[in-house]
Amino acid sequence: MGSEPGHTTNLIGKRIRSRREDLGWSQEKLGVLIGIDESSSRARISRYELGTHEPAVATARNIAKALGVPLAYLYCEENDVAGLLLVLGKTPTKKRSAVISTWLEYLAE
């Protein structure tokens, strides 16, 4: 359940790790990209991925930006919805309304 202790942290960590690996990045690279000192970046990102620590929202926002995903993707509990968030996040802002309208029309059928 979403209310279990640690559930969100583990989810965020899994999403961070999955996207980071998709990009072929090391933990150190991601950490440095978000402004963590190179000497501790791998350890900090590892703690987030393992669920030992949960990043503050500001840090999660920086991680999401570096990974090229919407912040909501990191917190999304459903994999299929997270996939939709990735697609929507990659859609140019000007076209998002049209994409959302198409989804809503499809759902109304």
C-alpha positions in Angstrom: 0.0 0.0 0.0 1.1 3.6 -0.6 0.9 4.4 3.1 3.5 1.8 4.2 6.6 3.3 5.7 9.5 3.4 3.2 7.2 2.6 0.3 7.6 6.0 -1.4 11.3 6.1 -0.7 11.8 2.7 -2.3 9.7 3.7 -5.3 11.6 6.9 -5.8 14.9 5.0 -5.6 13.8 2.4 -8.1 12.7 5.1 -10.5 15.9 7.0 -10.1 18.0 3.9 -10.7 16.0 2.6 -13.6 16.2 5.9 -15.5 19.8 6.5 -14.6 20.7 3.0 -15.9 18.6 3.6 -19.1 20.8 6.7 -19.7 24.0 4.6 -19.0 25.0 7.0 -16.2 27.0 6.2 -13.1 25.7 7.2 -9.7 28.6 9.6 -9.4 27.7 11.3 -12.7 24.1 11.9 -11.6 25.2 13.2 -8.3 27.7 15.7 -9.9 25.0 16.8 -12.4 22.7 17.8 -9.5 25.5 19.6 -7.7 26.7 17.1 -5.1 30.4 17.1 -4.4 32.2 14.5 -6.5 33.7 12.9 -3.5 30.3 12.0 -2.0 28.0 11.9 -5.0 28.0 8.1 -5.5 27.2 7.4 -1.9 24.4 9.9 -1.8 22.7 8.7 -5.0 23.2 5.1 -3.7 21.4 5.9 -0.5 18.5 7.4 -2.5 18.3 4.4 -4.8 18.4 1.9 -1.9 15.8 3.8 0.0 18.1 4.4 3.0 17.4 8.2 2.6 14.6 10.0 0.7 15.7 13.1 -1.2 14.1 16.3 -0.2 11.6 17.6 -2.8 14.1 20.2 -4.1 16.7 17.5 -4.6 14.2 15.2 -6.2 13.3 18.0 -8.6 17.0 18.4 -9.5 17.3 14.7 -10.0 14.2 14.6 -12.2 15.5 17.5 -14.3 18.9 15.9 -14.7 17.2 12.6 -15.7 14.9 14.4 -18.2 11.7 13.2 -16.4 8.8 15.0 -14.8 9.1 15.1 -11.0 5.8 13.2 -10.8 7.4 10.3 -12.5 9.7 9.7 -9.5 6.6 9.5 -7.2 4.2 7.6 -9.4 3.1 4.3 -7.9 1.8 2.7 -11.1 4.3 1.7 -13.8 2.0 2.2 -16.7 1.0 5.7 -15.5 4.7 6.5 -15.0 5.3 5.5 -18.6 2.6 7.9 -19.7 4.3 10.6 -17.6 7.5 10.0 -19.5 5.8 10.3 -22.8 4.0 13.5 -21.7 7.2 14.9 -20.3 8.9 14.4 -23.7 6.0 16.0 -25.6 6.7 19.6 -26.5 4.7 22.0 -24.2 2.7 23.4 -27.1 1.4 19.9 -28.0 0.6 18.6 -24.5 -3.0 19.9 -24.5 -3.6 18.1 -27.8 -2.2 14.9 -26.5 -4.2 15.1 -23.3 -7.4 15.9 -25.3 -6.8 12.9 -27.4 -6.4 10.7 -24.3 -9.6 12.1 -22.8 -11.5 11.5 -26.1 -10.2 7.9 -26.2 -11.3 7.3 -22.6 -14.8 8.7 -23.2 -15.4 6.2 -26.0 
